[in-house]
């Protein structure tokens, strides 16, 4: 029952995604579930050898159910499967197919009932349908504009130009002791300067979980830490200890650097998804720029009064500067 409800929720509530996003940001769906193999009468597309009948392969858009006068096709199930959670979509076809078919029948039954009840003429429903139609149209434009540019060749070219063979980012392997006040941190620095063991003092005094490992934070990049901590850590040389307590939002730190290194450039496989997102985002930007050219746009304040008119020198057909996609969820967020 739980699994059936999961499928139902995914089918009835999951928003449609553009083809380019499905193709580029989700794992490839399992092969479309095939219809069970009933015995086919001879002469109805079956191949016979005189002893047994072998059903012909189903047509791509074969009808798999009828609900009243409405037909449900195999392609409808294939599209619906793309919205399912990975753990459901990976189920064996012979398990997923009947479950998915039942849910599609339920969905169609609800649509028929809604039409009988007159919801198609409800103003609020009409607005929702209009918004859904707009999103489908937006997705169609974005798919057309973006899909051709998101290829393995384009990703590799971008990787070679921007990442490959360039020096990696500097990393520091450091330890720290985190305490609540500056005086305690100063006393620890004094003990360390007199030969105290950093790992032992960290275990005894630090309130950070890393205390159990002697305060060891492993290797990290500068951007991985808060600026106050990172600035001091990256200024120290291997073996050095910060001679002044370092204040951050977490408390007072005593920092020791064990070693430094330059990390190798990330591999193509490691970079591929981020590069993909960058290309998709650039494609969205191009599509928005193209769509805005030549349009007269008027904006109004929340009270309905016109916003300040653009200066006379402004080009009314200039491309927009916003990076906000037209519809939330149309494109995946670009990792920082």
C-alpha positions as CSV (number, residue, x, y, z in Angstrom):
1,X,0.0,0.0,0.0
2,X,2.8,2.4,0.8
3,X,4.4,1.9,-2.5
4,X,1.1,2.3,-4.3
5,X,0.5,5.6,-2.6
6,X,4.0,6.7,-3.5
7,X,3.3,6.0,-7.2
8,X,0.0,7.7,-7.0
9,X,1.4,10.8,-5.4
10,X,4.2,11.0,-8.0
11,X,1.7,10.7,-10.8
12,X,-0.9,13.1,-9.5
13,X,1.3,15.7,-8.0
14,X,4.7,15.7,-9.7
15,X,5.2,18.7,-12.0
16,X,6.1,18.1,-15.6
17,X,9.8,18.9,-16.5
18,X,11.2,19.9,-19.9
19,X,12.7,17.2,-22.0
20,X,16.2,18.8,-21.8
21,X,16.1,18.7,-18.0
22,X,14.9,15.2,-17.9
23,X,17.6,14.1,-20.4
24,X,20.4,15.9,-18.7
25,X,19.7,15.9,-15.0
26,X,18.1,12.5,-14.2
27,X,19.3,9.0,-14.7
28,X,18.1,7.3,-17.8
29,X,14.7,5.7,-17.1
30,X,14.3,2.0,-17.3
31,X,13.1,0.7,-20.6
32,X,9.4,1.3,-21.1
33,X,7.4,-1.5,-19.5
34,X,6.3,-3.9,-22.1
35,X,2.7,-5.2,-22.1
36,X,2.3,-8.8,-20.8
37,X,2.6,-11.4,-23.5
38,X,-0.9,-12.8,-24.1
39,X,-1.5,-15.3,-26.8
40,X,-2.1,-13.5,-30.0
41,X,-4.5,-14.9,-32.6
42,X,-3.0,-15.9,-35.8
43,X,-3.3,-13.2,-38.5
44,X,-3.4,-10.4,-35.9
45,X,0.3,-9.5,-36.1
46,X,1.6,-12.8,-34.7
47,X,4.3,-14.8,-36.1
48,X,3.6,-18.6,-36.1
49,X,5.7,-21.6,-36.6
50,X,2.8,-24.0,-36.7
51,X,3.2,-25.0,-33.0
52,X,3.2,-21.7,-31.1
53,X,2.3,-18.1,-31.6
54,X,4.9,-15.4,-30.8
55,X,3.3,-11.9,-30.2
56,X,4.7,-9.2,-32.4
57,X,6.5,-6.4,-30.6
58,X,4.0,-3.8,-29.3
59,X,3.8,-0.6,-31.3
60,X,5.3,2.4,-29.6
61,X,1.9,4.0,-28.9
62,X,-0.1,0.9,-28.3
63,X,-3.3,1.4,-26.3
64,X,-2.9,-0.2,-22.9
65,X,-6.2,0.9,-21.3
66,X,-9.5,2.6,-22.1
67,X,-11.4,4.6,-19.5
68,X,-14.8,5.4,-20.9
69,X,-14.0,7.0,-24.3
70,X,-10.5,8.0,-23.3
71,X,-7.4,5.9,-24.3
72,X,-4.2,5.4,-22.3
73,X,-1.2,4.6,-24.5
74,X,2.1,3.0,-23.6
75,X,3.9,6.3,-24.3
76,X,1.7,7.8,-21.6
77,X,3.1,5.3,-19.1
78,X,6.6,5.9,-20.2
79,X,6.3,9.7,-19.7
80,X,4.6,9.1,-16.3
81,X,7.5,6.8,-15.2
82,X,10.0,9.7,-15.7
83,X,8.3,11.5,-12.7
84,X,8.6,8.6,-10.3
85,X,11.2,8.3,-7.6
86,X,14.3,6.3,-8.5
87,X,13.5,3.5,-6.2
88,X,10.1,3.0,-7.8
89,X,11.3,3.5,-11.4
90,X,13.9,0.8,-10.9
91,X,11.3,-1.9,-10.1
92,X,11.0,-4.8,-12.5
93,X,8.7,-3.9,-15.5
94,X,6.3,-6.8,-14.7
95,X,5.8,-5.2,-11.2
96,X,5.8,-1.6,-12.2
97,X,3.6,-1.9,-15.3
98,X,0.3,-3.0,-13.6
99,X,0.8,-0.6,-10.7
100,X,1.5,2.3,-13.0
101,X,-1.4,1.4,-15.3
102,X,-3.8,1.3,-12.3
103,X,-2.7,4.7,-11.3
104,X,-3.0,6.1,-14.8
105,X,-6.6,4.7,-14.9
106,X,-7.3,6.4,-11.6
107,X,-6.0,9.7,-12.8
108,X,-8.0,9.5,-16.0
109,X,-11.1,8.7,-13.9
110,X,-10.6,11.7,-11.8
111,X,-10.2,13.9,-14.9
112,X,-13.5,12.6,-16.3
113,X,-15.2,13.2,-13.0
114,X,-13.9,16.7,-12.8
115,X,-15.3,17.5,-16.2
116,X,-18.7,16.0,-15.2
117,X,-18.7,18.2,-12.1
118,X,-18.0,21.3,-14.2
119,X,-14.6,22.1,-12.9
120,X,-13.3,22.9,-16.4
121,X,-15.4,26.1,-16.2
122,X,-14.3,27.1,-12.7
123,X,-12.3,30.4,-12.9
124,X,-9.6,29.2,-10.5
125,X,-9.2,25.9,-12.4
126,X,-9.0,27.9,-15.7
127,X,-6.2,30.0,-14.3
128,X,-4.3,26.9,-13.1
129,X,-4.7,25.3,-16.5
130,X,-3.5,28.5,-18.2
131,X,-0.4,28.6,-15.9
132,X,0.3,24.9,-16.7
133,X,-0.1,25.6,-20.4
134,X,2.3,28.5,-20.1
135,X,4.9,26.3,-18.4
136,X,4.6,23.6,-21.0
137,X,5.2,26.2,-23.7
138,X,8.2,27.7,-21.8
139,X,9.7,24.2,-21.4
140,X,9.3,23.6,-25.1
141,X,11.2,26.7,-26.0
142,X,13.9,26.0,-23.5
143,X,14.3,22.4,-24.7
144,X,14.6,23.5,-28.3
145,X,17.2,26.1,-27.4
146,X,19.2,24.1,-24.8
147,X,19.2,20.5,-25.8
148,X,21.5,20.8,-28.9
149,X,24.2,22.5,-26.8
150,X,24.3,19.9,-24.0
151,X,26.4,17.2,-25.5
152,X,29.4,15.2,-24.3
153,X,31.5,16.9,-26.9
154,X,30.5,20.3,-25.6
155,X,31.1,19.3,-22.0
156,X,34.6,17.9,-22.8
157,X,35.4,21.1,-24.7
158,X,34.4,23.3,-21.8
159,X,36.4,21.0,-19.4
160,X,39.5,21.3,-21.6
161,X,39.2,25.0,-21.9
162,X,38.4,25.9,-18.3
163,X,39.6,23.1,-16.0
164,X,42.1,20.6,-17.5
165,X,45.8,21.1,-17.1
166,X,45.3,24.1,-14.8
167,X,46.8,24.2,-11.3
168,X,44.4,22.9,-8.7
169,X,43.3,24.9,-5.6
170,X,45.6,25.2,-2.6
171,X,44.6,23.0,0.4
172,X,45.7,23.0,4.0
173,X,45.8,20.1,6.4
174,X,45.2,21.6,9.9
175,X,44.1,20.9,13.4
176,X,42.3,23.2,15.8
177,X,41.2,23.5,19.4
178,X,37.9,25.3,19.9
179,X,37.1,26.8,23.3
180,X,34.5,29.3,24.7
181,X,36.7,32.2,25.6
182,X,39.9,34.1,24.6
183,X,41.7,33.6,27.9
184,X,41.5,29.8,27.7
185,X,42.7,30.0,24.1
186,X,45.7,32.1,25.2
187,X,46.6,29.7,28.0
188,X,46.5,26.8,25.5
189,X,48.8,28.7,23.1
190,X,51.2,29.2,26.0
191,X,51.2,25.5,26.8
192,X,51.8,24.6,23.1
193,X,54.7,27.1,22.9
194,X,56.3,25.3,25.9
195,X,56.1,22.0,24.1
196,X,52.6,20.8,24.9
197,X,51.2,18.1,22.6
198,X,48.5,19.6,20.3
199,X,46.5,16.4,19.9
200,X,46.4,15.7,23.6
201,X,45.4,19.3,24.5
202,X,42.7,19.2,21.8
203,X,41.2,16.0,23.2
204,X,41.2,17.5,26.7
205,X,39.9,21.0,25.9
206,X,38.3,21.3,22.5
207,X,34.5,21.4,22.3
208,X,34.6,20.5,18.6
209,X,33.8,16.9,17.5
210,X,37.2,16.8,15.9
211,X,38.7,16.8,19.4
212,X,38.4,13.0,19.4
213,X,40.9,13.0,16.5
214,X,43.3,15.4,18.1
215,X,41.5,18.3,16.5
216,X,42.4,17.0,13.0
217,X,40.3,18.7,10.3
218,X,42.0,16.9,7.4
219,X,42.7,18.8,4.1
220,X,40.3,21.7,3.2
221,X,40.2,24.5,0.7
222,X,40.0,28.1,1.7
223,X,36.4,28.4,0.8
224,X,35.4,25.4,2.9
225,X,35.9,27.4,6.2
226,X,34.6,30.7,7.5
227,X,36.8,33.6,6.4
228,X,38.3,34.4,9.9
229,X,39.5,30.8,10.3
230,X,40.6,30.3,6.7
231,X,42.7,33.5,6.5
232,X,44.8,32.5,9.5
233,X,45.1,28.8,8.5
234,X,46.3,29.6,5.0
235,X,48.8,32.2,6.3
236,X,50.5,29.6,8.5
237,X,53.4,27.3,7.4
238,X,53.5,23.6,8.2
239,X,54.3,23.1,11.8
240,X,53.3,26.6,12.9
241,X,50.6,27.4,15.5
242,X,48.5,30.6,15.5
243,X,50.0,32.9,18.2
244,X,46.7,34.7,18.7
245,X,43.3,33.2,19.4
246,X,41.1,33.2,16.3
247,X,37.5,34.4,16.9
248,X,34.6,33.0,14.8
249,X,30.9,32.6,15.3
250,X,31.7,29.2,16.9
251,X,34.1,30.4,19.6
252,X,37.8,30.9,20.0
253,X,40.2,28.7,18.0
254,X,43.9,27.7,18.3
255,X,45.1,26.5,14.9
256,X,48.0,24.4,13.8
257,X,48.9,23.6,10.2
258,X,50.4,20.1,9.5
259,X,50.9,20.4,5.8
260,X,49.9,22.1,2.6
261,X,49.4,20.9,-0.9
262,X,48.0,21.9,-4.3
263,X,45.1,19.7,-5.1
264,X,45.0,18.2,-8.6
265,X,42.5,19.6,-11.1
266,X,39.2,17.6,-10.8
267,X,38.7,14.9,-13.4
268,X,36.2,15.3,-16.3
269,X,33.9,12.9,-14.6
270,X,34.0,14.9,-11.4
271,X,33.4,18.1,-13.3
272,X,30.8,16.9,-15.7
273,X,27.6,17.6,-13.8
274,X,28.7,21.1,-12.8
275,X,29.7,21.9,-16.4
276,X,26.3,20.5,-17.6
277,X,24.5,22.9,-15.3
278,X,26.6,25.8,-16.5
279,X,25.8,25.1,-20.1
280,X,22.1,24.7,-19.3
281,X,22.0,27.9,-17.4
282,X,23.8,29.7,-20.2
283,X,21.2,28.3,-22.6
284,X,18.4,29.6,-20.5
285,X,20.0,33.0,-20.5
286,X,20.2,33.0,-24.3
287,X,16.6,31.9,-24.6
288,X,15.5,34.7,-22.3
289,X,17.5,37.2,-24.1
290,X,16.1,36.1,-27.5
291,X,12.5,36.1,-26.1
292,X,12.8,39.6,-24.7
293,X,14.3,41.3,-27.8
294,X,11.7,43.8,-29.3
295,X,9.2,43.4,-26.5
296,X,7.8,46.5,-24.8
297,X,7.8,45.7,-21.1
298,X,5.9,47.8,-18.5
299,X,6.5,47.3,-14.8
300,X,4.3,48.5,-11.9
301,X,4.8,48.9,-8.2
302,X,2.8,46.9,-5.7
303,X,0.2,49.7,-5.4
304,X,-0.3,49.7,-9.2
305,X,1.6,52.8,-10.0
306,X,4.1,52.7,-12.9
307,X,7.8,52.1,-11.9
308,X,10.3,54.8,-12.8
309,X,10.5,55.0,-16.6
310,X,13.8,54.0,-18.2
311,X,16.2,56.8,-19.1
312,X,15.9,58.1,-22.7
313,X,19.3,56.6,-23.5
314,X,18.2,53.1,-22.6
315,X,17.7,50.7,-25.4
316,X,14.2,49.3,-25.2
317,X,15.3,46.1,-27.0
318,X,18.4,45.6,-24.8
319,X,18.8,42.2,-23.3
320,X,17.6,41.6,-19.7
321,X,20.2,41.4,-16.9
322,X,18.2,39.1,-14.5
323,X,19.2,35.5,-14.1
324,X,15.9,34.4,-12.8
325,X,14.4,31.6,-14.9
326,X,10.8,32.2,-16.1
327,X,9.3,29.4,-14.1
328,X,10.7,27.9,-10.9
329,X,11.8,24.4,-11.5
330,X,12.3,24.8,-15.2
331,X,16.1,24.5,-14.9
332,X,18.2,22.9,-12.2
333,X,20.0,25.3,-9.8
334,X,23.6,25.9,-10.7
335,X,26.0,24.7,-8.0
336,X,28.2,27.4,-6.5
